[in-house]
């Protein structure tokens, strides 16, 4: 996350993700989310990191734990990077 100086953190739940982007398809009504899972520990090897730990996910995608990304009734901690004020 180099270069990002503004963050909006939301600490409410037991699950945590960094939401980097949203892609909404107006024709189908479907949304995809560019998610970075902050729980990755390991080498800086993109073949191990993508797409499991960083990538475009749908609401039905699974987490590193094998659970659904977004589950009804769960609370989430979201880190939302904000655009720098100089942009």
N, C-alpha and C positions, 0 to 999 in steps of 0.2 A: 504494500500500500504506500509505496514511496510517493512523495509529492502531494499527498492529500493532507491538508492541515485542518479541515473542518469535519467534525463527526457529530452525528446525533445518535446517542445511545438510548436504548429502551430496555430496561432491565425489569422484566416482570415474570419470566417463566423459568423453566428448567432446561429448555432446549435453546441453542444459540446458533445463529448464522449471521454472516455479513451479506447484506443485500446490496449488490453492486449495480443492478439494472433490472428493468422490467420491459418485456416485449409483449405488447397487447395486440392481438389480431382482431381488428374491428369487424371483419367479415365473419369469423367463426365465434368470436367472443372468448377465445382461449387466451390464456396468459402464460408466459414463461418467465422465469426469474433467473438472473445471473447471480449465483450463490457462491460464496466462499465459506467453506466450513472451517472455523478457526481451530478445530481439534486436531488437525494434521500435525504430526511430528514425524520427521524423517528427512531424507536427503532432498536437496533441491533438484529433483528429477521429475520433469514434466510428465513423463510417461506414467509415473506413479501418482501424480497429483491430479491430472486431468483424466477423465471427466468426473471422477469420483469425489474429489475434494473441492474443485473449482469448475464450474461449468453452468450451462443453461439447463434449468430443471423445470419440469411441469409440476403441478400440484400433486401428481401421483408418483413422482420420482421417489426413490428411496435414499436414506441417509447412510452414513458409514456404519450405522448400527443395524441396517437392514429394515428400518421402520419407514413408514410413509413420511415424506418431507414435511407436509403440513397435515396435522391431524386435528379434526374437530374436537373442541373441548380442551385443547392444550394451550398453554401460554408459552410465548417465545421471547427470548432475548434477541433483539435485532440491532446490529450496528449498521447505521446508514451513513456512508460517507457523503459529505456535502461538497458541492463545487466550491473551490477556493474563491475568495472575494475578488481576486484580480482577474478572473475569467469572465 
